[in-house]
Amino acid sequence: MSTPQPEIEAVILAAGGARRMGGRDKGLLPFEGRPLIEHVIARIQPQCQTLAINCRPEADEAYRGYGLPLLHDETADLGPLGGILCALEQGESEWRLCVPCDTPRLPLDLVERLWAKADSSGASLVSVDDGELRHPSILLLRASLATHLRESLQRDKRKLGRWLDEQGAAYADYSDAPAAFINLNSPDELQQQEHPHE
């Protein structure tokens, strides 16, 4: 018997340095007529009880217009794990969703399927497998994992995939929709996805 989906607080991870984008704030780059992060907000906000943006402090002014809480990493340059720790240590619910700001086509049933996998497997952390690739920066996880993550970062362990392995992560099967997890890491990828047949 399945457990009803709990309250889930979501955080969009937008604090990365985006070196392949020339240091520009990736979430604010235009894609199909609007910033990347607007695509992510539109897809994730209906699926969760609350939504916040994890960004660099210098980007506050640009992101404030979305009317969402802004969260900052405690220490810079921790990579995605720093943003995930920030998400885990804020909020009140038992479960958090983290998604990156550069995945504009996330599925509208993401939370539903991640929760179904968490419920059936008993895992405290669930990510996505699209049949070819795993997407470790897309996570549904328990807030109680914050303690272990903080300890890992204090030991200078910053590899996201390795941390997921340590937690016994389960993976929701999305082999039916791999295109939903395309992430855009460079100007060439942005151009290619906007104009796929050129």
RAGI-V527285 format. One record per backbone hydrogen bond with DSSP energy under -1.0 kcal/mol. NH is the residue of the N-H (numbers start at 0). CO is the residue of the C=O. E is the energy in kcal/mol with one decimal. If there is no record, write none. Layout:
# RAGI-V527285
nh=NH co=CO e=E
nh=NH co=CO e=E
This chain:
# RAGI-V527285
nh=8 co=94 e=-1.8
nh=9 co=49 e=-2.6
nh=10 co=96 e=-2.7
nh=11 co=51 e=-2.5
nh=12 co=98 e=-3.2
nh=13 co=53 e=-3.0
nh=20 co=17 e=-1.5
nh=21 co=18 e=-1.7
nh=22 co=17 e=-2.2
nh=23 co=20 e=-1.0
nh=27 co=24 e=-1.3
nh=28 co=25 e=-1.7
nh=30 co=33 e=-2.6
nh=33 co=30 e=-1.3
nh=35 co=28 e=-2.2
nh=36 co=26 e=-2.8
nh=37 co=34 e=-1.2
nh=39 co=35 e=-1.5
nh=40 co=36 e=-2.8
nh=41 co=37 e=-2.2
nh=42 co=38 e=-1.4
nh=43 co=39 e=-2.4
nh=44 co=40 e=-2.6
nh=46 co=43 e=-1.9
nh=47 co=44 e=-1.0
nh=48 co=7 e=-2.0
nh=49 co=7 e=-1.0
nh=51 co=9 e=-1.8
nh=52 co=68 e=-2.7
nh=53 co=11 e=-3.0
nh=54 co=70 e=-2.1
nh=58 co=55 e=-2.2
nh=59 co=56 e=-1.6
nh=62 co=58 e=-2.2
nh=63 co=59 e=-2.5
nh=65 co=62 e=-2.0
nh=66 co=63 e=-2.0
nh=70 co=52 e=-3.1
nh=81 co=78 e=-1.2
nh=82 co=78 e=-1.0
nh=83 co=79 e=-2.3
nh=84 co=80 e=-2.6
nh=85 co=81 e=-2.1
nh=86 co=82 e=-2.2
nh=87 co=83 e=-2.4
nh=88 co=84 e=-2.1
nh=95 co=140 e=-2.9
nh=96 co=8 e=-2.5
nh=97 co=138 e=-2.8
nh=98 co=10 e=-1.9
nh=100 co=12 e=-1.8
nh=105 co=102 e=-1.0
nh=109 co=106 e=-1.3
nh=112 co=108 e=-2.4
nh=113 co=109 e=-2.6
nh=114 co=110 e=-2.8
nh=115 co=111 e=-2.0
nh=116 co=112 e=-1.8
nh=117 co=113 e=-2.4
nh=118 co=114 e=-3.1
nh=119 co=115 e=-2.3
nh=120 co=116 e=-2.2
nh=121 co=117 e=-2.0
nh=125 co=139 e=-2.8
nh=126 co=169 e=-2.6
nh=128 co=171 e=-2.5
nh=129 co=132 e=-2.9
nh=134 co=127 e=-2.4
nh=137 co=134 e=-2.0
nh=138 co=97 e=-2.5
nh=139 co=125 e=-2.5
nh=140 co=95 e=-2.7
nh=141 co=123 e=-2.2
nh=142 co=93 e=-3.0
nh=144 co=141 e=-1.7
nh=145 co=142 e=-2.0
nh=148 co=144 e=-2.3
nh=149 co=145 e=-2.8
nh=150 co=146 e=-2.0
nh=151 co=147 e=-2.2
nh=152 co=148 e=-2.5
nh=153 co=149 e=-2.2
nh=154 co=150 e=-1.3
nh=155 co=152 e=-1.7
nh=156 co=151 e=-2.8
nh=162 co=158 e=-2.1
nh=163 co=159 e=-2.2
nh=164 co=160 e=-2.0
nh=165 co=161 e=-2.3
nh=166 co=162 e=-1.6
nh=167 co=164 e=-1.4
nh=168 co=163 e=-2.1
nh=169 co=124 e=-2.4
nh=171 co=126 e=-3.0
nh=173 co=128 e=-3.3
nh=176 co=173 e=-2.1
nh=179 co=176 e=-1.5
nh=180 co=177 e=-1.8
nh=181 co=178 e=-1.2
nh=183 co=101 e=-2.2
nh=189 co=185 e=-2.1
nh=190 co=186 e=-2.4
nh=191 co=187 e=-2.6
nh=192 co=188 e=-2.3
nh=193 co=189 e=-1.8
nh=194 co=190 e=-2.1
nh=197 co=194 e=-1.6
